[in-house]
């Protein structure tokens, strides 16, 4: 008889363990399900705004909290409710055109929350789905910054295929950039350079974009610029021509030594069959301006089809005589 009671007690005890385990598991499942379900609630955030307003730092934090009504999972909402003292911050970036100056407070700008719905939804993606903005307007105080406009210098190495050449400099658009920062830091910067642009085996005109080198402690108006250059295929030819004299008075004669020079010149490939003979001359006025009597001649009939030329020898010796 005692053995029978002991067995019944063991069985009853085992059943209670099973029941208790089932209750614990059920409670755990209920908790997991509860925090995974979406709930409608109000949540508040501070907003860090990035906007390149001329003359100001590009970042500021809202003076007000952004209060939203929307849906989020129970776990996220629970964390937000438990950490009310540490309000979450979201970061958004907007165009300066959405900001309006506050006429009553210097250096303060405001924006309407109705204009930033997409930005806020993107910043909260996967955490909270806002349905309604309880806050209608946010204001931001931006710190003023000094600024100045400096030229952009291109760092590049562009090499062309055989019988191709650059017919223009590598130019950037825009050619100037505004820099922002402390007056002392700005004073030491006179030019902003591009990152090194290296192109090889080029056989056509080209456009593209290149990044600007960051300047420590300063903010650039933009971080990339467009570049462009022209390339043409050429034909190289050589000619030996007489050197003439321009603008000499009738009672003066300017003798040029040597009287003939060699010209190596390049013309556009499209004009390879065109008959072009360079005409080389020295200017009497250049001779008068020269202290040594030595003058650099020029090609007088250079046109668009003449891409480049070299004259040898240089400079030319000139002797003035009276007729």
C-alpha positions as CSV (number, residue, x, y, z in Angstrom):
1,X,0.0,0.0,0.0
2,X,2.7,2.6,0.8
3,X,4.5,1.7,-2.4
4,X,1.2,2.4,-4.3
5,X,0.9,5.9,-2.7
6,X,4.5,6.7,-3.5
7,X,4.0,5.9,-7.2
8,X,0.9,8.0,-7.4
9,X,2.7,10.9,-5.8
10,X,5.6,10.6,-8.2
11,X,3.1,10.6,-11.1
12,X,1.2,13.6,-9.7
13,X,4.5,15.5,-9.2
14,X,5.6,14.7,-12.8
15,X,2.2,16.0,-14.1
16,X,2.7,19.3,-12.1
17,X,6.2,19.7,-13.7
18,X,4.7,19.2,-17.2
19,X,1.9,21.7,-16.4
20,X,4.3,24.3,-15.0
21,X,6.6,23.9,-18.0
22,X,3.7,24.3,-20.4
23,X,2.5,27.5,-18.6
24,X,6.0,29.0,-18.7
25,X,6.4,28.2,-22.4
26,X,2.9,29.6,-23.1
27,X,3.8,32.8,-21.2
28,X,7.0,33.1,-23.2
29,X,5.3,32.6,-26.5
30,X,2.7,35.1,-25.5
31,X,5.4,37.7,-24.6
32,X,7.2,37.1,-27.9
33,X,4.0,37.4,-29.9
34,X,3.0,40.5,-28.0
35,X,6.2,42.4,-28.7
36,X,6.3,41.4,-32.3
37,X,2.8,42.7,-33.1
38,X,2.6,46.2,-34.5
39,X,1.1,48.9,-32.2
40,X,-0.1,52.4,-32.8
41,X,1.5,54.9,-30.5
42,X,3.2,58.3,-30.2
43,X,7.1,58.5,-30.2
44,X,9.3,61.5,-30.1
45,X,12.8,62.2,-31.7
46,X,15.3,64.9,-31.9
47,X,16.3,65.8,-35.5
48,X,19.8,66.4,-36.7
49,X,19.6,68.3,-40.0
50,X,22.2,68.6,-42.7
51,X,21.7,71.4,-45.3
52,X,24.3,73.4,-47.1
53,X,23.1,76.9,-46.4
54,X,25.6,79.5,-47.7
55,X,27.5,81.2,-44.9
56,X,26.6,78.7,-42.2
57,X,27.7,75.4,-40.8
58,X,25.9,72.6,-42.6
59,X,24.6,70.7,-39.5
60,X,22.2,71.6,-36.7
61,X,20.0,69.9,-34.1
62,X,16.3,70.8,-33.8
63,X,15.2,73.0,-30.9
64,X,12.0,71.1,-30.6
65,X,11.3,67.3,-30.5
66,X,9.6,65.7,-33.5
67,X,6.4,63.9,-32.1
68,X,5.1,61.2,-34.4
69,X,2.0,59.0,-34.4
70,X,2.5,55.7,-36.1
71,X,3.1,52.0,-35.9
72,X,6.0,50.0,-34.6
73,X,6.6,46.6,-33.1
74,X,6.1,46.2,-29.4
75,X,9.8,45.6,-28.6
76,X,10.9,48.9,-30.2
77,X,8.1,50.8,-28.6
78,X,8.9,49.3,-25.2
79,X,12.6,50.4,-25.5
80,X,11.5,53.9,-26.5
81,X,9.2,54.1,-23.5
82,X,11.9,52.8,-21.1
83,X,14.5,55.3,-22.3
84,X,12.5,58.6,-22.3
85,X,15.4,60.4,-20.7
86,X,17.6,59.6,-23.8
87,X,15.5,60.6,-26.8
88,X,16.6,59.0,-30.0
89,X,18.1,61.2,-32.7
90,X,17.4,60.8,-36.4
91,X,19.5,62.4,-39.1
92,X,18.0,63.8,-42.3
93,X,19.3,65.9,-45.2
94,X,17.2,68.5,-47.0
95,X,17.7,71.1,-49.7
96,X,18.3,74.7,-48.4
97,X,15.2,75.8,-50.3
98,X,13.0,74.1,-47.7
99,X,14.4,76.2,-44.9
100,X,12.9,79.6,-44.0
101,X,14.7,82.3,-41.9
102,X,13.1,83.2,-38.6
103,X,12.7,86.9,-38.7
104,X,12.6,87.2,-34.9
105,X,15.8,85.2,-34.1
106,X,19.1,85.7,-36.0
107,X,20.7,82.6,-37.6
108,X,17.6,80.6,-36.9
109,X,15.8,78.7,-39.7
110,X,12.6,76.6,-39.6
111,X,11.0,74.0,-41.8
112,X,7.6,72.5,-42.0
113,X,7.3,68.9,-41.1
114,X,4.9,68.4,-44.0
115,X,7.9,69.0,-46.3
116,X,10.1,66.2,-44.8
117,X,7.8,63.2,-44.7
118,X,9.9,61.1,-47.1
119,X,13.1,62.0,-45.3
120,X,11.8,61.0,-41.9
121,X,10.2,57.8,-43.2
122,X,13.6,56.9,-44.7
123,X,15.5,57.6,-41.5
124,X,13.1,55.4,-39.5
125,X,12.9,52.7,-42.1
126,X,12.4,49.3,-40.5
127,X,11.8,50.7,-37.0
128,X,8.8,52.9,-37.0
129,X,6.1,53.8,-39.6
130,X,4.9,57.4,-39.1
131,X,1.3,58.1,-40.0
132,X,0.9,61.6,-38.6
133,X,3.2,64.4,-37.6
134,X,2.0,65.9,-34.3
135,X,4.8,68.5,-34.6
136,X,4.1,70.9,-37.4
137,X,7.3,72.9,-37.5
138,X,10.9,72.5,-36.4
139,X,13.5,75.3,-35.9
140,X,17.3,75.0,-36.1
141,X,20.0,77.4,-35.1
142,X,22.9,77.3,-37.6
143,X,26.4,78.7,-36.6
144,X,27.6,81.4,-39.0
145,X,30.8,80.7,-40.9
146,X,33.2,82.8,-42.9
147,X,33.6,82.0,-46.5
148,X,35.5,83.0,-49.7
149,X,35.6,81.9,-53.3
150,X,38.9,80.4,-54.6
151,X,39.9,79.0,-58.0
152,X,40.0,75.3,-58.7
153,X,43.3,73.9,-60.0
154,X,43.3,70.7,-62.1
155,X,45.9,68.0,-61.2
156,X,46.0,65.7,-64.2
157,X,48.1,63.7,-66.7
158,X,46.3,63.1,-70.0
159,X,48.3,61.2,-72.7
160,X,46.9,60.5,-76.2
161,X,47.3,57.7,-78.7
162,X,49.9,58.0,-81.4
163,X,48.9,60.8,-83.9
164,X,46.4,62.3,-81.5
165,X,46.9,65.4,-79.3
166,X,45.2,67.7,-76.9
167,X,43.9,70.8,-78.6
168,X,42.8,72.5,-75.4
169,X,43.7,72.6,-71.7
170,X,41.8,70.3,-69.3
171,X,39.2,72.7,-68.0
172,X,36.8,72.3,-65.0
173,X,33.2,73.7,-64.6
174,X,32.7,75.6,-62.4
175,X,36.1,77.1,-62.2
176,X,35.7,78.4,-58.7
177,X,34.4,77.0,-55.4
178,X,33.3,78.6,-52.2
179,X,34.9,77.4,-49.0
180,X,33.5,77.8,-45.5
181,X,35.2,77.7,-42.1
182,X,36.9,79.8,-39.5
183,X,38.4,83.1,-40.8
184,X,42.0,82.0,-39.8
185,X,41.7,78.6,-41.6
186,X,40.2,80.2,-44.7
187,X,43.0,82.8,-45.0
188,X,45.6,80.1,-45.6
189,X,43.8,78.7,-48.6
190,X,44.1,80.3,-52.0
191,X,43.3,77.4,-54.3
192,X,41.4,74.1,-54.1
193,X,42.8,71.2,-56.2
194,X,41.2,68.3,-57.8
195,X,42.2,64.7,-57.1
196,X,44.7,63.5,-59.6
197,X,43.1,62.7,-62.9
198,X,45.1,60.2,-65.0
199,X,44.0,59.2,-68.5
200,X,46.0,57.3,-71.2
201,X,45.6,56.3,-74.8
202,X,43.0,59.0,-75.3
203,X,41.7,59.4,-78.9
204,X,38.6,61.6,-78.6
205,X,37.4,64.7,-76.8
206,X,36.0,63.8,-73.3
207,X,33.9,65.1,-70.5
208,X,33.5,63.7,-67.0
209,X,33.6,64.5,-63.3
210,X,36.4,64.5,-60.8
211,X,36.4,64.9,-57.0
212,X,37.9,67.8,-55.2
213,X,40.6,67.3,-52.6
214,X,39.2,67.9,-49.1
215,X,40.7,70.8,-47.1
216,X,41.2,70.0,-43.4
217,X,38.9,72.1,-41.2
218,X,37.0,73.6,-44.1
219,X,33.8,72.8,-45.9
220,X,33.6,73.0,-49.7
221,X,30.5,74.2,-51.5
222,X,30.5,71.0,-53.6
223,X,32.8,68.0,-53.7
224,X,33.0,67.3,-57.4
225,X,33.4,69.3,-60.6
226,X,33.0,68.5,-64.3
227,X,36.1,68.4,-66.6
228,X,36.4,68.6,-70.3
229,X,39.1,68.7,-73.0
230,X,39.4,68.5,-76.7
231,X,41.4,66.0,-78.7
232,X,42.2,65.9,-82.5
233,X,44.0,63.5,-84.8
234,X,46.8,65.3,-86.6
235,X,49.3,65.1,-89.5
236,X,52.8,66.3,-88.8
237,X,54.8,68.0,-91.6
238,X,58.0,69.9,-92.0
239,X,58.8,73.0,-94.2
240,X,61.8,75.3,-94.7
241,X,60.6,78.8,-95.3
242,X,62.0,82.4,-95.7
243,X,61.5,84.8,-92.7
244,X,59.9,88.1,-93.6
245,X,59.8,91.4,-91.7
246,X,56.7,93.3,-90.7
247,X,56.1,97.0,-89.9
248,X,59.7,98.1,-90.7
249,X,59.9,101.8,-91.8
250,X,60.7,102.6,-95.4
251,X,64.1,104.0,-94.5
252,X,65.1,101.1,-92.3
253,X,66.1,97.5,-93.2
254,X,66.0,94.7,-90.7
255,X,68.3,91.8,-91.6
256,X,67.3,88.5,-90.0
257,X,69.9,85.7,-89.4
258,X,69.4,83.1,-90.4
259,X,67.0,84.1,-93.2
260,X,65.4,80.7,-93.4
261,X,63.9,78.6,-90.6
262,X,62.5,75.0,-90.3
263,X,59.0,74.7,-89.2
264,X,57.6,71.4,-87.8
265,X,53.8,71.8,-87.7
266,X,50.7,69.7,-87.0
267,X,47.4,70.2,-88.9
268,X,44.1,68.4,-88.3
269,X,43.9,65.0,-90.0
270,X,40.7,66.1,-91.8
271,X,42.8,68.7,-93.6
272,X,45.6,66.3,-94.6
273,X,45.1,67.0,-98.3
274,X,44.8,70.8,-97.9
275,X,47.9,72.7,-99.1
276,X,49.2,74.8,-96.2
277,X,52.6,76.5,-96.2
278,X,53.4,78.4,-93.1
279,X,54.4,82.0,-93.4
280,X,57.0,83.1,-90.8
281,X,57.8,86.7,-89.9
282,X,59.4,88.9,-87.3
283,X,57.9,92.1,-86.2
284,X,59.9,95.3,-86.3
285,X,58.2,96.5,-83.1
286,X,59.4,93.3,-81.3
287,X,62.9,94.1,-82.4
288,X,62.7,97.7,-80.9
289,X,61.4,96.2,-77.6
290,X,64.3,93.7,-77.5
291,X,67.5,94.8,-75.7
292,X,69.6,92.0,-77.2
293,X,68.4,92.3,-80.8
294,X,67.1,88.8,-80.7
295,X,63.5,88.2,-81.7
296,X,61.1,85.2,-81.7
297,X,59.3,84.8,-85.0
298,X,55.7,83.9,-85.5
299,X,53.5,82.1,-88.1
300,X,51.4,84.8,-89.6
301,X,48.8,82.6,-91.5
302,X,47.9,80.3,-88.6
303,X,44.3,79.2,-88.7
304,X,42.0,76.7,-86.9
305,X,43.5,73.9,-89.0
306,X,47.0,74.5,-87.5
307,X,47.1,72.7,-84.2
308,X,50.7,73.4,-83.1
309,X,54.1,74.3,-84.5
310,X,57.8,74.6,-83.6
311,X,60.3,76.9,-85.3
312,X,64.0,76.2,-85.3
313,X,66.4,77.8,-84.7
314,X,65.3,80.2,-82.0
315,X,65.7,83.1,-81.3
316,X,66.7,84.9,-84.5
317,X,69.4,87.5,-84.6
318,X,68.3,90.9,-86.2
319,X,70.6,93.6,-87.6
320,X,69.2,97.1,-88.3
321,X,70.6,99.1,-91.2
322,X,69.7,102.5,-92.7
323,X,68.8,102.5,-96.4
